[in-house]
Amino acid sequence: MISSHQFASKFRYAEDRPSDKVSSNEANQKLEILEVHNSLLITKNISPLIYESLERVTKNLHIDAKNINLYVYASSEINAKCYNGIDDGFVVILSSSLVSLLEEKELDFVIGHELGHLLLDHTKELKINSPEGLKLSRAKEISVDRIGLVASRDLECALRAITKTISGLSEKFLSFNTSEFLNQLRKFDVDASDLLSQSTHPSFLIRARALMLFSTSDQYQELFNGTGKTLSEVDANIKREIDKHIDKSFYEKTKMLKESFSFWLTCYVAVLDKTLSKEEQKYIVEKYGNEKLQKFKAMVNGKSIFETQKIVNQKLKQASASLADYRSLSVNQDIDITVKDLTQKFKIPDLNQKLMEILGS
C-alpha cells in the first residue's frame, strides 16, 4: 500500500528539488507545547465543521487523522503554518480570521496545502537565505498548492481560497470569474522579476495559473479516472511562466556571476606559469570577448608577476564569494564544472586543490 509521503511525491513540481540540508526539530517540539497553551486543539466535539474538513483532507491524502494536531488561534491576521511536532507528528495551525473567511471546501485546500509541506518534508529542510533559496521556496509553494488541490478535489474552491487569502475579501464581496481572474495576469504582462523574485511565494496570479495547468495533468485527472497531459509537460509550461514573470532576473544575475567566476579562474590559470601565452589569450577572447582581455591586460600592465597573481587571486575570491551568496545551493556544482573545463583545456594538475587553497586563505 502506498504511503501518504509517496502519494504526495507523485504531485511534486519538478523544480522543487529535495534538499539534503536538514534542520533540527527540537525548537518545533517546544512550539507545539506553546500551541497547547495558547490555541484551540480542534476535535470532533469542539468544532465539528473544521474537524470534518480535516477528515476529508486526510482521507484524500491517505493520512491517518490521528497523526495530525490541528490548532486554531485568535488573530486578525490571515495566516497558516505547519511543522513537525512532538514524536514527529504533524502540526497545522490556522488563524481564526483565516478559518472565518473560508467555506468548507476552501478550508480543505488550505489544510491540504499546509500538510503538503509536511508530506514533502519541506519542514525538515533547512531554510536557505539566498536568492537561490527563495527560488526553491517558491517551487515548494507550487508543489503544496497541488497537494491542497488533491485534498479538496475542487479547482474552483482552490482558486477561491487563494483569492480570499491574498485579498482578505469574503464571499460577500467576491463574484468569482476564472477568465477575468486570469486576465489580471495578462494585463500586467511586464517584467517585474526584480521585485517578484525577492518573495518566498510566487505571486497569486502565478499560483492560480500553475494550479489550473496542473489540473489538466494525468496525475490529477487519474483521481477521477480521467486522462490528461504528462506531468513533465505541465511542469515545463509552468516553469516557462515562472521564468518569464519571476525568475528572469535570477537567471540573468546567475549567468553574470558564473561568467565572472569563470573569467577570473581562467585568468588565474593563465598567470600560473608567469606568462600570458597566445593560446591563453585566444581562449579568453573566444570565451569572454576581446574587451575583457584588454581590460585585464590594462589592469595588470606594469605590474610584477607577484602583483598580478595577487590581483587575480583577490578578484577570484570576490567572484567566488558573490556566486556563493547568490547560488548557495549550487555553487559547488558551478565551480566543479568550470574547474573541469579548464583542467581539460590547459592540463593543469590539482587545479581544484589549488583553488580551494586560494578560497580558504
C-alpha positions in Angstrom: 0.0 0.0 0.0 1.3 3.4 -0.9 2.3 5.7 2.0 1.0 9.3 2.3 4.5 10.6 1.6 4.8 8.5 -1.6 1.3 9.6 -2.7 2.2 13.3 -2.2 5.5 12.9 -4.0 3.6 11.9 -7.2 2.5 15.5 -7.5 5.8 17.3 -6.7 6.7 20.1 -9.0 9.9 19.3 -10.9 11.8 22.4 -9.7 11.0 21.6 -6.1 14.2 19.6 -5.5 14.6 17.9 -2.1 17.5 19.4 -0.1 20.0 17.4 1.9 20.3 20.3 4.4 18.2 19.2 7.4 17.1 21.4 10.3 16.6 20.5 13.9 13.1 19.6 15.2 13.8 20.4 18.8 12.5 24.0 18.6 9.3 22.8 16.8 8.5 20.4 19.6 8.7 23.3 22.0 6.4 25.3 19.8 3.7 22.7 20.0 3.8 22.9 23.8 3.2 26.6 23.3 0.3 26.0 20.9 -1.3 23.7 23.6 -1.4 26.7 26.0 -2.4 29.4 23.5 -4.5 27.8 20.8 -7.6 25.6 20.5 -7.0 22.0 19.5 -9.6 21.0 17.0 -11.6 17.8 17.8 -14.8 16.4 16.6 -16.7 17.5 19.7 -15.2 21.0 19.9 -15.5 22.1 16.3 -17.3 19.5 14.1 -17.2 21.5 10.9 -13.4 22.1 11.0 -12.8 18.5 12.0 -14.9 17.3 9.1 -12.7 19.3 6.8 -9.7 17.7 8.4 -11.2 14.2 7.9 -11.9 14.8 4.2 -8.4 16.0 3.7 -6.7 13.2 5.5 -8.9 10.7 3.6 -7.9 12.2 0.2 -4.2 12.4 1.1 -4.1 8.9 2.7 -3.1 10.2 6.1 -4.2 8.9 9.5 -6.0 11.8 11.1 -4.7 10.7 14.5 -1.2 11.8 13.4 -2.3 15.4 13.0 -2.9 18.1 15.6 -4.9 21.0 14.1 -4.9 24.2 16.2 -6.8 27.5 15.7 -5.6 30.7 17.4 -7.2 34.1 17.8 -5.7 36.6 15.3 -6.8 39.3 13.0 -4.2 38.1 10.5 -4.9 35.6 7.8 -2.3 33.0 8.4 -1.5 29.3 8.4 1.7 27.4 9.3 2.8 23.9 10.0 5.7 21.9 11.5 6.7 18.5 12.7 5.8 18.4 16.4 6.2 16.1 19.3 7.0 12.5 18.2 7.4 13.8 14.7 3.6 14.2 14.4 2.0 16.7 12.0 1.0 20.1 13.5 -1.1 22.6 11.5 -2.0 26.0 12.9 -4.7 28.3 11.4 -5.6 31.8 12.5 -9.3 32.4 13.4 -9.6 35.1 10.7 -8.5 32.6 8.0 -11.0 30.0 9.2 -13.8 32.5 9.3 -13.0 33.7 5.8 -13.3 30.3 4.1 -16.0 28.0 3.0 -15.7 24.3 3.9 -14.0 23.1 0.7 -11.8 26.2 0.6 -10.6 25.2 4.1 -9.9 21.7 2.7 -7.5 23.3 0.2 -5.7 25.4 2.9 -5.3 22.4 5.3 -4.1 20.3 2.4 -1.6 23.0 1.4 -0.1 23.0 4.8 0.0 19.2 5.1 1.8 19.2 1.7 4.8 20.9 3.3 4.9 18.1 5.9 4.3 15.2 3.4 7.1 16.5 1.1 9.4 17.0 4.1 9.8 20.8 3.4 9.5 21.4 7.2 12.6 19.2 7.8 14.8 21.1 5.3 17.0 24.0 6.4 15.7 27.4 5.1 18.3 28.9 2.7 18.6 32.6 2.9 19.8 33.4 -0.6 18.2 34.3 -4.0 18.5 30.6 -5.0 16.9 29.7 -1.6 14.0 32.0 -2.4 13.6 30.4 -5.8 13.4 26.9 -4.2 10.9 28.2 -1.7 8.6 29.4 -4.5 8.9 26.0 -6.2 7.8 24.3 -2.9 4.7 26.5 -2.8 3.8 25.3 -6.3 4.1 21.7 -5.1 2.0 22.2 -2.0 -0.8 24.1 -3.8 -1.1 20.9 -5.8 -1.4 18.9 -2.6 -4.1 21.3 -1.5 -6.0 20.7 -4.7 -5.7 17.0 -4.4 -7.0 17.4 -0.8 -10.0 19.4 -1.9 -10.6 17.8 -5.3 -12.2 21.1 -6.4 -10.3 23.6 -8.6 -12.7 26.5 -8.3 -12.7 26.2 -4.5 -8.9 26.1 -4.5 -8.7 29.2 -6.6 -11.3 31.0 -4.4 -9.2 30.1 -1.4 -6.1 31.6 -2.9 -8.1 34.7 -3.9 -9.6 35.1 -0.5 -6.3 34.7 1.4 -4.4 37.3 -0.7 -7.3 39.8 -0.8 -8.8 39.3 2.6 -12.3 39.6 0.9 -15.1 37.3 2.0 -17.8 35.7 -0.2 -19.9 38.8 0.3 -17.6 40.9 -1.8 -16.5 38.3 -4.4 -18.1 37.1 -7.6 -15.5 34.6 -8.8 -14.9 34.5 -12.5 -11.9 32.4 -13.6 -11.4 34.0 -17.0 -11.5 37.5 -15.6 -9.2 36.4 -12.8 -6.5 35.2 -15.3 -6.9 38.4 -17.4 -5.2 40.2 -14.5 -2.0 38.3 -15.3 -2.2 39.2 -19.0 -3.0 42.8 -18.2 0.3 43.2 -16.3 2.4 41.2 -18.7 5.6 43.2 -17.9 8.9 42.3 -16.4 8.6 42.7 -12.7 11.1 39.8 -11.9 13.4 42.1 -9.8 10.6 42.6 -7.3 8.8 39.2 -7.5 12.0 37.2 -7.2 12.5 38.6 -3.6 9.5 36.8 -2.3 9.3 33.3 -0.7 5.9 32.7 -2.6 5.0 33.1 -6.2 2.5 35.8 -7.0 -1.1 34.7 -6.5 -1.6 35.0 -10.3 1.2 32.6 -11.0 0.0 30.3 -8.3 -3.5 30.3 -9.9 -2.2 29.7 -13.4 0.1 26.9 -12.2 -2.8 25.2 -10.4 -5.0 25.4 -13.4 -2.3 23.9 -15.6 -1.7 21.1 -13.0 -5.5 20.3 -13.0 -5.1 19.2 -16.7 -2.3 16.7 -15.8 -2.7 13.0 -16.0 -1.6 12.7 -12.3 -4.6 14.8 -11.2 -7.1 13.6 -13.7 -6.3 10.0 -12.7 -8.0 10.8 -9.3 -11.3 11.0 -11.4 -10.4 8.1 -13.7 -9.6 10.6 -16.4 -6.6 11.3 -18.6 -4.5 14.4 -19.2 -1.2 15.8 -20.2 2.0 14.3 -18.7 3.2 16.0 -15.6 6.6 16.7 -17.2 4.8 18.7 -19.9 2.7 20.6 -17.4 5.8 21.3 -15.3 7.6 22.7 -18.4 4.7 25.0 -19.1 4.7 26.2 -15.5 8.4 26.8 -15.5 8.2 28.9 -18.6 5.5 31.1 -16.9 7.6 31.4 -13.7 10.8 32.1 -15.7 9.1 34.9 -17.6 7.3 36.6 -14.7 9.5 35.9 -11.6 12.9 34.2 -12.2 14.1 36.1 -15.3 16.3 38.4 -13.2 17.6 35.4 -11.2 18.9 33.7 -14.3 20.4 36.9 -15.7 22.3 37.6 -12.5 23.3 33.9 -12.2 24.8 34.0 -15.7 26.7 37.2 -14.9 28.2 35.8 -11.7 29.1 32.4 -13.2 30.8 34.2 -16.1 32.7 36.4 -13.7 33.9 33.5 -11.6 34.9 31.5 -14.7 36.8 34.5 -16.2 38.9 35.1 -13.1 39.6 31.4 -12.7 40.8 31.4 -16.3 43.0 34.4 -15.6 44.4 32.5 -12.5 45.2 29.6 -14.7 46.8 31.9 -17.3 49.2 33.5 -14.9 50.1 30.3 -13.0 53.1 29.8 -15.4 54.0 33.5 -15.0 53.1 34.3 -18.6 50.0 35.1 -20.7 50.5 32.9 -23.7 48.9 33.5 -27.1 46.9 30.3 -26.6 45.6 31.6 -23.3 44.8 35.0 -24.8 43.0 33.3 -27.7 40.9 31.2 -25.3 39.9 34.3 -23.2 38.8 36.2 -26.4 36.8 33.2 -27.7 35.1 32.6 -24.4 34.7 36.2 -22.9 35.4 38.6 -25.7 38.4 40.8 -26.7 37.2 43.7 -24.5 37.5 41.5 -21.3 41.1 40.5 -22.3 42.1 44.1 -23.0 40.7 45.3 -19.6 42.6 42.5 -17.9 45.8 43.4 -19.6 45.4 47.1 -18.8 44.7 46.2 -15.1 48.0 44.3 -14.8 50.1 46.5 -17.1 53.3 47.4 -15.5 52.7 45.1 -12.5 55.2 42.4 -11.5 54.1 38.7 -11.8 53.7 38.6 -8.0 51.4 41.7 -8.0 49.5 40.3 -11.0 48.9 37.0 -9.2 47.8 38.8 -6.1 45.3 40.9 -8.0 43.9 37.8 -9.8 43.7 35.8 -6.6 41.7 38.7 -4.9 39.4 39.0 -7.8 38.8 35.3 -7.9 38.0 35.2 -4.2 35.5 38.1 -4.6 33.8 36.4 -7.6 33.6 33.1 -5.8 32.0 34.8 -2.7 29.5 36.6 -4.8 28.5 33.4 -6.6 28.2 31.5 -3.3 26.0 34.2 -1.8 23.6 34.1 -4.7 23.8 30.4 -5.6 24.2 28.9 -2.1 22.7 25.5 -3.1 24.5 25.0 -6.5 27.8 26.9 -6.1 29.9 23.8 -5.7 28.4 22.3 -8.9 29.1 25.6 -10.7 32.7 25.6 -9.5 33.3 21.9 -10.4 32.1 22.5 -14.0 34.5 25.4 -14.5 37.4 23.6 -12.9 36.8 20.5 -15.1 36.7 22.6 -18.3 39.9 24.4 -17.5 41.7 21.3 -16.3 40.9 19.6 -19.6 41.8 22.6 -21.7 45.2 23.6 -20.1 46.1 20.3 -18.4 46.5 21.9 -15.0 47.2 19.3 -12.3 45.4 19.6 -9.0 43.5 22.8 -10.1 40.7 22.1 -7.7 43.1 21.8 -4.8 44.9 25.0 -5.7 41.5 26.8 -5.9 40.5 25.6 -2.5 43.7 26.8 -1.0 43.1 30.3 -2.5 39.5 30.5 -1.4 40.4 29.3 2.1 43.2 31.7 2.5 
